[in-house]
Amino acid sequence: MIQKSPIDGRLSETGLGTFFRPCDAEAVGIGYHELRRLEDLGLVEREGWGLYRRTRADITAHHTIAAVCARARQAIVCLLTALEVYDIGTQMPHQVWIAIPHKSRVPALGRLPVRITRFSAASLTYGVVDTEFDGVPAKITTPARTVVDCFRFRSKVGLEPALEALHEVLDDGKATPDQIWRAAEVCGARSLLGPALRMRTY
């Protein structure tokens, strides 16, 4: 039986997600010595260098995505992983697909299964929204933007998954043709989406 302590009940009230870094704990008032105490009590455990996990947090379908987002706070969940989150298509990626700025360093992700691509200019912000996975703050592309990215990076994800995503997003009302056209315009990808989208709208 895990021993109770004055900081036991406080852990769940801090707002820390399933995964967190020491600096995240510090930001909510849990210093180094308290963190070590939590570890000794079995309430948190180290998940590799610079990353901790709350042991009593529920394990969800987004467990691995949460771990990646805790490590790479500036990353954007995108492409096949975004499709999976939105329940679009039939892809079941074995890696977490994230995007980072074009010239930034690749984050230290240890053994986490990650596929990295790069965004630049307006594609870093347009159609990118705040979300969270298991309490971990994160960013993800919207359904419309995700469809556009699948066409932009079709050499990586395949044309069939891109077409599948386009049709399903429109069929299920998760994005409108106008939203997809706008995202394609901002990302310089209208010529890539044009033929397939015109077949759906005309």
Backbone as a printed PyTorch tensor [residue, N CA C, xyz], in Angstrom:
tensor([[[  0.8520,  -1.1970,   0.0000],
         [  0.0000,   0.0000,   0.0000],
         [  0.8810,   1.2380,   0.0000]],

        [[  0.5910,   2.2040,  -0.8980],
         [  1.4020,   3.4040,  -0.9960],
         [  1.1470,   4.3260,   0.1950]],

        [[  2.2020,   4.7520,   0.8280],
         [  2.1070,   5.6280,   1.9870],
         [  1.5270,   6.9850,   1.6000]],

        [[  0.6570,   7.5040,   2.4200],
         [  0.0970,   8.8250,   2.1790],
         [  1.0590,   9.8850,   2.6950]],

        [[  0.9900,  11.0620,   2.1270],
         [  1.8270,  12.1620,   2.5770],
         [  1.0830,  13.4620,   2.3620]],

        [[  1.5280,  14.5450,   3.0000],
         [  0.8550,  15.8320,   2.8070],
         [  0.8160,  16.2850,   1.3560]],

        [[  1.7620,  15.8150,   0.5430],
         [  1.7770,  16.2590,  -0.8520],
         [  1.0400,  15.2920,  -1.7720]],

        [[  0.5570,  14.1810,  -1.2210],
         [ -0.1460,  13.1930,  -2.0240],
         [ -1.3830,  13.7940,  -2.6860]],

        [[ -2.2950,  14.3370,  -1.8590],
         [ -3.5250,  14.8920,  -2.4040],
         [ -3.2920,  16.1220,  -3.2590]],

        [[ -2.2110,  16.8440,  -2.9880],
         [ -1.9420,  18.0720,  -3.7190],
         [ -1.5300,  17.8160,  -5.1630]],

        [[ -0.9670,  16.6440,  -5.4220],
         [ -0.4780,  16.3510,  -6.7670],
         [ -1.5920,  16.4140,  -7.8030]],

        [[ -2.7520,  15.8520,  -7.4780],
         [ -3.8540,  15.8290,  -8.4300],
         [ -4.4930,  17.1970,  -8.6160]],

        [[ -4.1820,  18.1340,  -7.7370],
         [ -4.7670,  19.4760,  -7.8260],
         [ -3.8440,  20.4750,  -8.5220]],

        [[ -2.6830,  20.0370,  -8.9150],
         [ -1.7050,  20.9680,  -9.4920],
         [ -1.9820,  21.3190, -10.9380]],

        [[ -2.7480,  20.4690, -11.6360],
         [ -2.9670,  20.6830, -13.0560],
         [ -1.9160,  20.0250, -13.9290]],

        [[ -0.9760,  19.3120, -13.3110],
         [  0.0190,  18.5940, -14.1070],
         [ -0.6510,  17.4660, -14.8860]],

        [[ -0.2290,  17.2920, -16.1380],
         [ -0.7660,  16.2120, -16.9380],
         [ -0.1500,  14.8790, -16.5520]],

        [[ -0.5090,  13.8410, -17.2740],
         [  0.0480,  12.5180, -17.0170],
         [  1.5670,  12.5440, -17.0780]],

        [[  2.1050,  13.2780, -18.0540],
         [  3.5500,  13.4380, -18.2060],
         [  3.9240,  14.8930, -17.9500]],

        [[  5.0720,  15.0970, -17.3470],
         [  5.5140,  16.4700, -17.0900],
         [  7.0250,  16.5010, -16.9210]],

        [[  7.5750,  17.6950, -17.0850],
         [  9.0030,  17.9140, -16.9020],
         [  9.2390,  18.5430, -15.5330]],

        [[ 10.4490,  18.4720, -14.9970],
         [ 10.7220,  19.1070, -13.7080],
         [ 10.3610,  20.5900, -13.6920]],

        [[ 10.5800,  21.2900, -14.8190],
         [ 10.2350,  22.7130, -14.8570],
         [  8.7220,  22.9260, -14.7890]],

        [[  7.9370,  21.9550, -15.2850],
         [  6.4820,  22.0480, -15.1640],
         [  6.0670,  21.9030, -13.7000]],

        [[  6.7240,  20.9780, -12.9960],
         [  6.4370,  20.7840, -11.5750],
         [  6.8200,  22.0300, -10.7870]],

        [[  7.9630,  22.5960, -11.1180],
         [  8.4280,  23.8120, -10.4410],
         [  7.4320,  24.9460, -10.6260]],

        [[  6.8490,  25.0390, -11.8240],
         [  5.9120,  26.1230, -12.1360],
         [  4.6410,  26.0580, -11.2960]],

        [[  4.2880,  24.8610, -10.7940],
         [  3.0910,  24.7320,  -9.9560],
         [  3.4560,  24.5380,  -8.4900]],

        [[  4.6920,  24.8470,  -8.1380],
         [  5.0820,  24.8530,  -6.7360],
         [  5.6630,  23.5740,  -6.1960]],

        [[  5.9880,  22.6240,  -7.0700],
         [  6.6100,  21.3820,  -6.6200],
         [  8.0950,  21.4440,  -6.9490]],

        [[  8.8870,  21.6960,  -5.9500],
         [ 10.3230,  21.8190,  -6.1420],
         [ 11.0240,  20.4740,  -6.2160]],

        [[ 12.3340,  20.5330,  -6.3200],
         [ 13.1510,  19.3320,  -6.5110],
         [ 12.9380,  18.3180,  -5.3870]],

        [[ 12.9630,  18.7830,  -4.1500],
         [ 12.8680,  17.8480,  -3.0130],
         [ 11.4770,  17.2250,  -2.9340]],

        [[ 10.4340,  18.0160,  -3.2110],
         [  9.0870,  17.4440,  -3.2280],
         [  8.9450,  16.4240,  -4.3540]],

        [[  9.5400,  16.7190,  -5.4930],
         [  9.4660,  15.7970,  -6.6190],
         [ 10.1400,  14.4670,  -6.2790]],

        [[ 11.2880,  14.5440,  -5.6060],
         [ 11.9610,  13.3230,  -5.1740],
         [ 11.1150,  12.5540,  -4.1660]],

        [[ 10.4290,  13.2940,  -3.2860],
         [  9.5570,  12.6610,  -2.3070],
         [  8.4020,  11.9350,  -2.9970]],

        [[  7.8070,  12.5740,  -4.0100],
         [  6.7350,  11.9510,  -4.7710],
         [  7.2270,  10.6790,  -5.4550]],

        [[  8.4540,  10.7390,  -5.9320],
         [  9.0420,   9.5720,  -6.5800],
         [  9.2440,   8.4430,  -5.5700]],

        [[  9.7340,   8.7910,  -4.3890],
         [  9.9420,   7.7900,  -3.3380],
         [  8.6240,   7.1400,  -2.9110]],

        [[  7.5510,   7.9250,  -2.9400],
         [  6.2410,   7.4140,  -2.5440],
         [  5.5710,   6.6020,  -3.6500]],

        [[  6.1630,   6.5970,  -4.8110],
         [  5.5780,   5.8530,  -5.9260],
         [  4.4670,   6.5970,  -6.6350]],

        [[  4.3500,   7.8950,  -6.3900],
         [  3.2900,   8.6840,  -7.0140],
         [  3.6930,   9.2070,  -8.3880]],

        [[  4.9880,   9.3300,  -8.6050],
         [  5.4950,   9.6670,  -9.9340],
         [  6.6830,   8.7570, -10.2170]],

        [[  6.9700,   8.5820, -11.4840],
         [  8.1560,   7.8170, -11.8430],
         [  8.8430,   8.4660, -13.0320]],

        [[ 10.1340,   8.2870, -13.0900],
         [ 10.9240,   8.8680, -14.1670],
         [ 10.7070,   8.0630, -15.4520]],

        [[ 10.4410,   8.7820, -16.5320],
         [ 10.2150,   8.1510, -17.8330],
         [ 11.3550,   8.4950, -18.7840]],

        [[ 12.5530,   8.4920, -18.2900],
         [ 13.6850,   8.9150, -19.1000],
         [ 14.1540,  10.2800, -18.6560]],

        [[ 15.2130,  10.7460, -19.2920],
         [ 15.8220,  12.0060, -18.8710],
         [ 14.8440,  13.1700, -19.0320]],

        [[ 14.6140,  13.8790, -17.9130],
         [ 13.8110,  15.0900, -17.9470],
         [ 12.3240,  14.8970, -18.1270]],

        [[ 11.8130,  13.6970, -17.9090],
         [ 10.3810,  13.4560, -18.0830],
         [  9.8790,  12.5390, -16.9710]],

        [[  8.7410,  12.9360, -16.3700],
         [  8.1230,  12.1550, -15.3080],
         [  6.6930,  11.7900, -15.6970]],

        [[  6.1970,  10.7380, -15.0510],
         [  4.8170,  10.3010, -15.2730],
         [  4.1080,  10.1400, -13.9390]],

        [[  2.8710,  10.6190, -13.8750],
         [  2.0500,  10.3970, -12.6900],
         [  1.5470,   8.9660, -12.7300]],

        [[  1.9270,   8.1660, -11.7560],
         [  1.6530,   6.7300, -11.8150],
         [  0.1740,   6.4010, -11.6380]],

        [[ -0.5890,   7.2890, -11.0150],
         [ -2.0010,   6.9970, -10.7920],
         [ -2.9050,   7.5740, -11.8850]],

        [[ -2.3290,   8.2100, -12.8760],
         [ -3.1200,   8.7410, -13.9830],
         [ -3.5940,   7.5970, -14.8720]],

        [[ -4.7790,   7.7440, -15.4200],
         [ -5.3240,   6.7150, -16.2930],
         [ -4.5170,   6.6280, -17.5850]],

        [[ -4.3670,   5.4230, -18.0830],
         [ -3.7170,   5.2160, -19.3800],
         [ -4.7950,   5.2500, -20.4560]],

        [[ -4.6630,   6.1680, -21.3910],
         [ -5.6580,   6.3460, -22.4360],
         [ -5.0670,   6.0060, -23.8060]],

        [[ -5.9040,   6.1350, -24.8270],
         [ -5.4510,   5.8750, -26.1910],
         [ -4.4240,   6.8980, -26.6550]],

        [[ -4.3630,   8.0410, -25.9630],
         [ -3.4450,   9.1090, -26.3540],
         [ -2.2080,   9.1740, -25.4640]],

        [[ -1.9560,   8.0800, -24.7690],
         [ -0.8560,   8.0210, -23.8050],
         [  0.4850,   8.3960, -24.4360]],

        [[  0.8130,   7.7940, -25.5620],
         [  2.1060,   8.0510, -26.2020],
         [  2.1700,   9.4570, -26.7800]],

        [[  1.0530,   9.9360, -27.3250],
         [  1.0180,  11.3130, -27.8440],
         [  1.2910,  12.2860, -26.7060]],

        [[  0.7070,  12.0320, -25.5490],
         [  0.9230,  12.9040, -24.3930],
         [  2.3900,  12.9300, -23.9960]],

        [[  3.0390,  11.7680, -24.0220],
         [  4.4540,  11.7080, -23.6610],
         [  5.2990,  12.5180, -24.6290]],

        [[  5.0060,  12.4110, -25.9220],
         [  5.7500,  13.1710, -26.9300],
         [  5.5320,  14.6680, -26.7460]],

        [[  4.2920,  15.0680, -26.5150],
         [  3.9820,  16.4990, -26.3730],
         [  4.5810,  17.0780, -25.0960]],

        [[  4.7160,  16.2580, -24.0620],
         [  5.3590,  16.7400, -22.8330],
         [  6.8290,  17.0160, -23.0730]],

        [[  7.4550,  16.2240, -23.9120],
         [  8.8740,  16.3890, -24.2150],
         [  9.1110,  17.5090, -25.2180]],

        [[  8.2380,  17.6020, -26.2170],
         [  8.4220,  18.5650, -27.3110],
         [  7.2700,  19.5560, -27.3050]],

        [[  7.3330,  20.5400, -26.4090],
         [  6.2110,  21.4360, -26.1840],
         [  5.8890,  22.3290, -27.3810]],

        [[  6.8350,  22.5800, -28.2590],
         [  6.5760,  23.4390, -29.4080],
         [  6.1310,  22.6430, -30.6320]],

        [[  6.0940,  21.3430, -30.5110],
         [  5.7280,  20.4970, -31.6470],
         [  4.2310,  20.5860, -31.9360]],

        [[  3.8860,  20.2930, -33.1850],
         [  2.4910,  20.3070, -33.6290],
         [  2.1180,  18.8890, -34.0500]],

        [[  1.1090,  18.3290, -33.4260],
         [  0.6180,  17.0120, -33.8260],
         [ -0.0440,  17.1610, -35.1960]],

        [[  0.3360,  16.3130, -36.1390],
         [ -0.1010,  16.5310, -37.5170],
         [ -0.2520,  15.2100, -38.2740]],

        [[ -0.6190,  15.3330, -39.5550],
         [ -0.6550,  14.2400, -40.5120],
         [ -1.3650,  12.9940, -39.9670]],

        [[ -0.7510,  11.8300, -40.0170],
         [ -1.4740,  10.6040, -39.6800],
         [ -1.9260,  10.5600, -38.2230]],

        [[ -1.1400,  11.1710, -37.3350],
         [ -1.5590,  11.1750, -35.9240],
         [ -2.7520,  12.0920, -35.7180]],

        [[ -2.7830,  13.2240, -36.4060],
         [ -3.9540,  14.1000, -36.3200],
         [ -5.1870,  13.3960, -36.8780]],

        [[ -5.0320,  12.6650, -37.9820],
         [ -6.1600,  11.8910, -38.5180],
         [ -6.6750,  10.9030, -37.4780]],

        [[ -5.7620,  10.2350, -36.7970],
         [ -6.1560,   9.2640, -35.7710],
         [ -6.9110,   9.9410, -34.6300]],

        [[ -6.4090,  11.0940, -34.1930],
         [ -7.0720,  11.8220, -33.1060],
         [ -8.4930,  12.2080, -33.4850]],

        [[ -8.6770,  12.6570, -34.7210],
         [ -9.9940,  13.0930, -35.1900],
         [-10.8570,  11.9270, -35.6920]],

        [[-10.3170,  10.7130, -35.6310],
         [-11.0340,   9.5310, -36.1090],
         [-11.4080,   9.6900, -37.5780]],

        [[-10.4160,  10.0580, -38.3720],
         [-10.5820,  10.2230, -39.8150],
         [ -9.7920,   9.1380, -40.5320]],

        [[-10.4480,   8.4060, -41.4330],
         [ -9.7450,   7.4070, -42.2180],
         [ -9.4540,   6.1380, -41.4340]],

        [[ -8.6010,   5.3160, -42.0300],
         [ -8.3160,   3.9940, -41.4630],
         [ -6.8560,   3.8190, -41.0560]],

        [[ -6.1050,   4.9250, -41.0830],
         [ -4.6850,   4.8260, -40.7370],
         [ -4.5010,   4.5860, -39.2450]],

        [[ -3.5540,   3.7010, -38.9140],
         [ -3.2160,   3.4270, -37.5120],
         [ -1.6960,   3.5570, -37.3690]],

        [[ -1.2150,   4.7860, -37.2730],
         [  0.2390,   4.9950, -37.2580],
         [  0.8960,   4.4040, -36.0230]],

        [[  2.0750,   3.8440, -36.2280],
         [  2.8470,   3.2880, -35.1160],
         [  3.7810,   4.3270, -34.5100]],

        [[  3.8460,   5.4850, -35.1420],
         [  4.6480,   6.5940, -34.6360],
         [  3.7530,   7.8070, -34.4240]],

        [[  4.2060,   8.7240, -33.5830],
         [  3.5100,   9.9830, -33.3900],
         [  4.0870,  10.9840, -34.3890]],

        [[  3.2410,  11.4650, -35.2790],
         [  3.6790,  12.4140, -36.3020],
         [  3.5920,  13.8230, -35.7350]],

        [[  4.7190,  14.5170, -35.7390],
         [  4.7450,  15.9040, -35.2630],
         [  5.4980,  16.7650, -36.2680]],

        [[  5.2120,  18.0520, -36.2120],
         [  5.9330,  19.0230, -37.0370],
         [  6.6570,  19.9920, -36.1230]],

        [[  7.8350,  20.4180, -36.5510],
         [  8.6030,  21.4310, -35.8320],
         [  9.0100,  22.5050, -36.8330]],

        [[  9.3820,  23.6990, -36.3540],
         [  9.8170,  24.7540, -37.2720],
         [ 10.9790,  24.3140, -38.1480]],

        [[ 11.0260,  24.8440, -39.3410],
         [ 11.9690,  24.3950, -40.3660],
         [ 13.4220,  24.3610, -39.9020]],

        [[ 13.8450,  25.3840, -39.1680],
         [ 15.2610,  25.4830, -38.8030],
         [ 15.5330,  25.1370, -37.3420]],

        [[ 14.5430,  24.6460, -36.6390],
         [ 14.7510,  24.3610, -35.2160],
         [ 15.4260,  23.0150, -35.0170]],

        [[ 15.9990,  22.8490, -33.8360],
         [ 16.6400,  21.5770, -33.4900],
         [ 15.6000,  20.5010, -33.2750]],

        [[ 15.9850,  19.2880, -33.6040],
         [ 15.1110,  18.1530, -33.3000],
         [ 15.1050,  17.9560, -31.7850]],

        [[ 13.9280,  17.9290, -31.1600],
         [ 13.8860,  17.7740, -29.7040],
         [ 14.3990,  16.4170, -29.2560]],

        [[ 14.9160,  16.3750, -28.0360],
         [ 15.3940,  15.1150, -27.4550],
         [ 14.1820,  14.3020, -27.0210]],

        [[ 13.9190,  13.2260, -27.7210],
         [ 12.7120,  12.4460, -27.4800],
         [ 12.9870,  11.0230, -26.9910]],

        [[ 14.2610,  10.7310, -26.7360],
         [ 14.5860,   9.4140, -26.2220],
         [ 14.1360,   8.3150, -27.1670]],

        [[ 13.4800,   7.3110, -26.6100],
         [ 13.0310,   6.1650, -27.4110],
         [ 11.5770,   6.2720, -27.8370]],

        [[ 10.9780,   7.4280, -27.6590],
         [  9.5880,   7.5860, -28.0520],
         [  9.4570,   7.4260, -29.5700]],

        [[  8.4190,   6.7330, -30.0270],
         [  8.2500,   6.5010, -31.4660],
         [  7.6980,   7.7430, -32.1650]],

        [[  8.5490,   8.4680, -32.8380],
         [  8.1640,   9.7640, -33.4130],
         [  8.5750,   9.8500, -34.8750]],

        [[  7.7290,  10.4650, -35.6760],
         [  8.0440,  10.7960, -37.0650],
         [  7.9760,  12.3170, -37.1670]],

        [[  9.0700,  12.9330, -37.5620],
         [  9.1560,  14.3990, -37.5660],
         [  9.1410,  14.9390, -38.9900]],

        [[  8.3310,  15.9740, -39.1980],
         [  8.3800,  16.7490, -40.4270],
         [  8.5450,  18.2070, -40.0260]],

        [[  8.6550,  19.0800, -41.0020],
         [  8.9250,  20.4860, -40.6930],
         [  7.9330,  21.4020, -41.3940]],

        [[  7.4870,  22.3990, -40.6390],
         [  6.6220,  23.4490, -41.1690],
         [  7.4060,  24.7570, -41.1610]],

        [[  6.9940,  25.6800, -42.0130],
         [  7.6230,  27.0020, -42.0100],
         [  6.5810,  28.0650, -42.3430]],

        [[  6.9450,  29.3130, -42.0810],
         [  6.1050,  30.4750, -42.4100],
         [  4.6860,  30.3010, -41.8570]],

        [[  3.6710,  30.6030, -42.6930],
         [  2.2820,  30.5870, -42.2230],
         [  1.8170,  29.2000, -41.8180]],

        [[  2.4480,  28.1670, -42.3530],
         [  2.0230,  26.8020, -42.0180],
         [  2.3020,  26.4390, -40.5630]],

        [[  3.0930,  27.2610, -39.8770],
         [  3.3550,  27.0270, -38.4550],
         [  2.1840,  27.4560, -37.5730]],

        [[  1.3260,  28.3220, -38.1020],
         [  0.2590,  28.8610, -37.2630],
         [ -1.1380,  28.6870, -37.8400]],

        [[ -1.2700,  28.7290, -39.1640],
         [ -2.6200,  28.6660, -39.7280],
         [ -3.2010,  27.2580, -39.5780]],

        [[ -4.4140,  27.1920, -39.0470],
         [ -5.0510,  25.8990, -38.8570],
         [ -4.4030,  25.0600, -37.7840]],

        [[ -3.7100,  25.7150, -36.8580],
         [ -3.0790,  25.0290, -35.7200],
         [ -3.7770,  25.5090, -34.4590]],

        [[ -4.2990,  24.6020, -33.6730],
         [ -5.0860,  24.9700, -32.4930],
         [ -4.5050,  24.3230, -31.2340]],

        [[ -4.8220,  24.9390, -30.1020],
         [ -4.3940,  24.4020, -28.8080],
         [ -5.3190,  23.2610, -28.3830]],

        [[ -4.7370,  22.2690, -27.7730],
         [ -5.5100,  21.1480, -27.2430],
         [ -4.7340,  20.5550, -26.0750]],

        [[ -5.1110,  19.3890, -25.6320],
         [ -4.3220,  18.6830, -24.6160],
         [ -4.5490,  17.1840, -24.7660]],

        [[ -3.5560,  16.4370, -24.3570],
         [ -3.6480,  14.9830, -24.3400],
         [ -3.2860,  14.5140, -22.9410]],

        [[ -4.2210,  13.8770, -22.2860],
         [ -4.0140,  13.4060, -20.9050],
         [ -3.5110,  14.5370, -20.0140]],

        [[ -4.0720,  15.7270, -20.2150],
         [ -3.7070,  16.8720, -19.3910],
         [ -2.4410,  17.5840, -19.8130]],

        [[ -1.7780,  17.1080, -20.8560],
         [ -0.5470,  17.7390, -21.3370],
         [ -0.8960,  18.7440, -22.4260]],

        [[ -0.5450,  20.0240, -22.2660],
         [ -0.8390,  21.0160, -23.3100],
         [ -0.1760,  20.6250, -24.6260]],

        [[ -0.8870,  20.8530, -25.7230],
         [ -0.3620,  20.4560, -27.0280],
         [ -0.9690,  21.3300, -28.1150]],

        [[ -0.4370,  21.1810, -29.3180],
         [ -0.9800,  21.8380, -30.5030],
         [ -1.2590,  20.7760, -31.5520]],

        [[ -2.3020,  21.0050, -32.3510],
         [ -2.6710,  20.0410, -33.3830],
         [ -3.2620,  20.7900, -34.5670]],

        [[ -3.0740,  20.2560, -35.7660],
         [ -3.6890,  20.8520, -36.9360],
         [ -5.1780,  20.5210, -36.9570]],

        [[ -5.9890,  21.4470, -37.4670],
         [ -7.4300,  21.2230, -37.5880],
         [ -7.6980,  20.1600, -38.6540]],

        [[ -8.9150,  19.6140, -38.7070],
         [ -9.2160,  18.6370, -39.7560],
         [ -8.9500,  19.1630, -41.1690]],

        [[ -9.3780,  20.4050, -41.4480],
         [ -9.1490,  20.9640, -42.7860],
         [ -7.6630,  21.0730, -43.0840]],

        [[ -6.9200,  21.5990, -42.1420],
         [ -5.4760,  21.7490, -42.3390],
         [ -4.7970,  20.3820, -42.4540]],

        [[ -5.2640,  19.4030, -41.7100],
         [ -4.6740,  18.0680, -41.7610],
         [ -4.8360,  17.4530, -43.1470]],

        [[ -6.0050,  17.6370, -43.7330],
         [ -6.2320,  17.1370, -45.0880],
         [ -5.2490,  17.7830, -46.0590]],

        [[ -5.0960,  19.0910, -45.9530],
         [ -4.1700,  19.8040, -46.8290],
         [ -2.7510,  19.2730, -46.6540]],

        [[ -2.3410,  19.0610, -45.4130],
         [ -0.9870,  18.5620, -45.1550],
         [ -0.7860,  17.1570, -45.7200]],

        [[ -1.8300,  16.3400, -45.6930],
         [ -1.6960,  14.9970, -46.2480],
         [ -1.4040,  15.0570, -47.7520]],

        [[ -1.9640,  16.0520, -48.4340],
         [ -1.6480,  16.2360, -49.8530],
         [ -0.2570,  16.8440, -50.0200]],

        [[  0.0830,  17.7770, -49.1470],
         [  1.4070,  18.4040, -49.2360],
         [  2.5210,  17.3820, -49.0150]],

        [[  2.2900,  16.4720, -48.0840],
         [  3.3050,  15.4770, -47.7450],
         [  2.8820,  14.0850, -48.2240]],

        [[  2.2300,  14.0360, -49.3970],
         [  1.7240,  12.7680, -49.9220],
         [  2.8480,  11.7730, -50.1940]],

        [[  4.0630,  12.2760, -50.4310],
         [  5.1760,  11.3510, -50.6470],
         [  5.5300,  10.6000, -49.3670]],

        [[  5.1320,  11.1420, -48.2150],
         [  5.4010,  10.4960, -46.9330],
         [  4.2190,   9.6580, -46.4450]],

        [[  3.0010,  10.1830, -46.6480],
         [  1.8280,   9.4820, -46.1050],
         [  1.1120,   8.6470, -47.1500]],

        [[  1.3430,   8.9470, -48.4340],
         [  0.6730,   8.2210, -49.5030],
         [ -0.5360,   8.9810, -50.0230]],

        [[ -0.8020,   8.8750, -51.3160],
         [ -1.9300,   9.5830, -51.9160],
         [ -3.2680,   8.9930, -51.4790]],

        [[ -3.3420,   7.6900, -51.3360],
         [ -4.6150,   7.0700, -50.9530],
         [ -5.1040,   7.5460, -49.5780]],

        [[ -4.2320,   7.5950, -48.5380],
         [ -4.6890,   8.1380, -47.2550],
         [ -5.1250,   9.6060, -47.3670]],

        [[ -4.4590,  10.3770, -48.2310],
         [ -4.8430,  11.7800, -48.4040],
         [ -6.2370,  11.8840, -49.0150]],

        [[ -6.5040,  11.1020, -50.0570],
         [ -7.8270,  11.1160, -50.6920],
         [ -8.8940,  10.5980, -49.7300]],

        [[ -8.5730,   9.5580, -49.0080],
         [ -9.5090,   9.0110, -48.0180],
         [ -9.8590,  10.0680, -46.9760]],

        [[ -8.8510,  10.7890, -46.5100],
         [ -9.0850,  11.8240, -45.5020],
         [ -9.9670,  12.9340, -46.0580]],

        [[ -9.7040,  13.3640, -47.2860],
         [-10.5080,  14.4190, -47.9000],
         [-11.9690,  14.0130, -47.9790]],

        [[-12.2390,  12.8310, -48.5140],
         [-13.6240,  12.4020, -48.6780],
         [-14.3290,  12.2260, -47.3350]],

        [[-13.6350,  11.6390, -46.3610],
         [-14.2910,  11.3840, -45.0720],
         [-14.5510,  12.6810, -44.3010]],

        [[-13.6100,  13.6150, -44.3620],
         [-13.8010,  14.8990, -43.6810],
         [-15.0270,  15.6130, -44.2320]],

        [[-15.1830,  15.5890, -45.5540],
         [-16.3350,  16.2460, -46.1630],
         [-17.6230,  15.4770, -45.8890]],

        [[-17.5660,  14.1600, -45.9910],
         [-18.7610,  13.3480, -45.7500],
         [-19.2670,  13.4890, -44.3290]],

        [[-18.3420,  13.5820, -43.3640],
         [-18.7220,  13.6530, -41.9480],
         [-18.9130,  15.0790, -41.4520]],

        [[-18.6850,  16.0570, -42.3090],
         [-18.8770,  17.4510, -41.9110],
         [-17.8360,  17.9630, -40.9400]],

        [[-16.6610,  17.3460, -40.9420],
         [-15.6050,  17.8050, -40.0320],
         [-14.8600,  19.0220, -40.5690]],

        [[-15.0590,  19.3150, -41.8310],
         [-14.5250,  20.5340, -42.4420],
         [-15.3380,  20.8070, -43.6920]],

        [[-15.4020,  22.0690, -44.0920],
         [-16.1320,  22.4470, -45.3000],
         [-15.1490,  22.6070, -46.4580]],

        [[-15.6480,  22.5670, -47.7010],
         [-14.7670,  22.8330, -48.8320],
         [-14.0660,  24.1820, -48.7240]],

        [[-14.7910,  25.2050, -48.2530],
         [-14.1850,  26.5320, -48.1130],
         [-13.0290,  26.5210, -47.1160]],

        [[-13.1890,  25.7930, -46.0040],
         [-12.1110,  25.7220, -45.0100],
         [-10.8820,  25.0150, -45.5930]],

        [[-11.1190,  23.9850, -46.3630],
         [-10.0040,  23.2640, -46.9800],
         [ -9.3240,  24.1250, -48.0430]],

        [[-10.1430,  24.8140, -48.8700],
         [ -9.5690,  25.6950, -49.8840],
         [ -8.7050,  26.7740, -49.2390]],

        [[ -9.2050,  27.3600, -48.1580],
         [ -8.4670,  28.4430, -47.4880],
         [ -7.1480,  27.9260, -46.9230]],

        [[ -7.1800,  26.7670, -46.2750],
         [ -5.9530,  26.1930, -45.7240],
         [ -4.9630,  25.8720, -46.8410]],

        [[ -5.4760,  25.3700, -47.9550],
         [ -4.6080,  25.0660, -49.0920],
         [ -3.9910,  26.3460, -49.6560]],

        [[ -4.7680,  27.4010, -49.6890],
         [ -4.2690,  28.6810, -50.2040],
         [ -3.1460,  29.2250, -49.3220]],

        [[ -3.3640,  29.2290, -48.0190],
         [ -2.3660,  29.7460, -47.0880],
         [ -1.0810,  28.9230, -47.1530]],

        [[ -1.2200,  27.6190, -47.3310],
         [ -0.0600,  26.7270, -47.3470],
         [  0.5120,  26.5140, -48.7490]],

        [[ -0.0120,  27.2510, -49.7200],
         [  0.5040,  27.1380, -51.0790],
         [  0.2560,  25.7890, -51.7110]],

        [[ -0.9230,  25.2080, -51.4420],
         [ -1.1790,  23.8500, -51.9200],
         [ -2.4780,  23.7230, -52.7060]],

        [[ -3.0120,  24.8290, -53.2510],
         [ -4.2800,  24.7490, -53.9770],
         [ -4.1650,  23.8770, -55.2150]],

        [[ -3.0280,  23.9230, -55.8830],
         [ -2.8730,  23.0910, -57.0890],
         [ -2.8890,  21.6020, -56.7540]],

        [[ -2.4620,  21.2680, -55.5500],
         [ -2.4610,  19.8650, -55.1300],
         [ -3.8680,  19.3840, -54.7810]],

        [[ -4.6660,  20.2590, -54.1760],
         [ -6.0120,  19.8940, -53.7560],
         [ -7.0320,  20.0850, -54.8650]],

        [[ -6.7280,  20.9760, -55.8140],
         [ -7.7030,  21.3830, -56.8090],
         [ -8.4650,  20.2640, -57.4870]],

        [[ -7.7910,  19.3380, -58.1820],
         [ -8.5310,  18.3020, -58.9140],
         [ -9.4570,  17.4770, -58.0250]],

        [[ -8.9560,  17.0190, -56.8820],
         [ -9.7630,  16.1640, -56.0140],
         [-10.9140,  16.9370, -55.3860]],

        [[-10.6710,  18.1730, -54.9800],
         [-11.7310,  18.9430, -54.3270],
         [-12.7860,  19.4040, -55.3210]],

        [[-12.3810,  19.7370, -56.5340],
         [-13.3670,  20.1450, -57.5340],
         [-14.3030,  19.0110, -57.8870]],

        [[-13.8000,  17.7930, -57.8650],
         [-14.6680,  16.6390, -58.1410],
         [-15.7510,  16.4900, -57.0890]],

        [[-15.4670,  16.9820, -55.8760],
         [-16.4350,  16.8740, -54.7960],
         [-17.4150,  18.0310, -54.7530]],

        [[-17.0220,  19.1760, -55.3060],
         [-17.8350,  20.3800, -55.1320],
         [-18.5580,  20.8160, -56.3850]],

        [[-18.2620,  20.1930, -57.5110],
         [-18.9200,  20.5990, -58.7600],
         [-19.5540,  19.3900, -59.4320]]])
